[in-house]
Amino acid sequence: MTEIRGPTFSESVPEAPIGPVTLAIDTESVKADIARYHEDGATPPPGLRYVPIPRKYTNFDTSGLALAVRPGTQTFDLQLDPR
């Protein structure tokens, strides 16, 4: 199990590939998830919130986010530049 954490999110990846990986982050899809809850008259879960991030992080080629996954449980803390 690999956990990837940022200032406002945490994501567990049960079968992450072993070795070097490049990451991209999508927060735009959360807006649609939240809208669906509201359309159904429901309240989104407390941990589900939209956080805008710089566009460069949404693309594998421009994110600059890379790490090496090893076997076993790991945690990676990501620091995103707000620019």
N, C-alpha and C positions, 0 to 999 in steps of 0.2 A: 504494500500500500504506500503510495506516495501522496503527500499532502503539499499543496502549493498555496501559500498565503500571501496576501497583499494587505495594505492598510485597512481595506474595507471588505475583504472577501477571503474565503477559504474554499479550496476545492480539493477533494480527494480523488485520486486516480488509481483504481484498484489494480489494473494491469498495465502500468506505464511501461513503455519500451525501455530496455536497458541500454545505456550508452548516452551519447550526446543528443540533446533535443533542443529545438528552437520553439519558443512559445509565442502565441498571439492571444490576445484577450478580447473577448466580445462582451460588452456590457449593454449594447443596444437591444439585444434580444430580451433583456430583462424588462424593458419598457413594454413590450408586447405581452409578456407574461403578467405583468401587473395590470395592464388594461383588461386582460381576460378575466381576472378576478373581479375587477370592478364591474364589468359587463354582467357577470353572473350574480352581482349583488353581494359578493364575498369580500372579506378583508384579506389582503396578501399576508403570508406568514411574516413574522417579525424580521427574519433574516433576509427577506427578499426586498431589495431596494436598488434603484437605479443609481449608479455612480458614473458620471461622465469621466472619460479618460481621454488623453490626447490620441488623436487618430493614428499616430505612428504605431501604437501598441496593438492595433487591430489587424496588422499584416505581419506575417511571418518574416518577410523580407526586410521590414523596416523597424520591427519591435526592438531589436537589440537584446532580446531576452533569451538567454541560452543557459543551459545547465547540463550536468551529467547525472543521469539516473543510475543508481547502483542497486543491486539486489537488496531486499529488506525494506524496512520502514524508514522513511526519510521525510524531512520537512524542509522546504525551501521558502525563504522569505524574500519577496520581490519588492524592490524599491522603484517606484515609478516617478520619473521626472515630470512635474506638472506642465512643462512646456511642450 
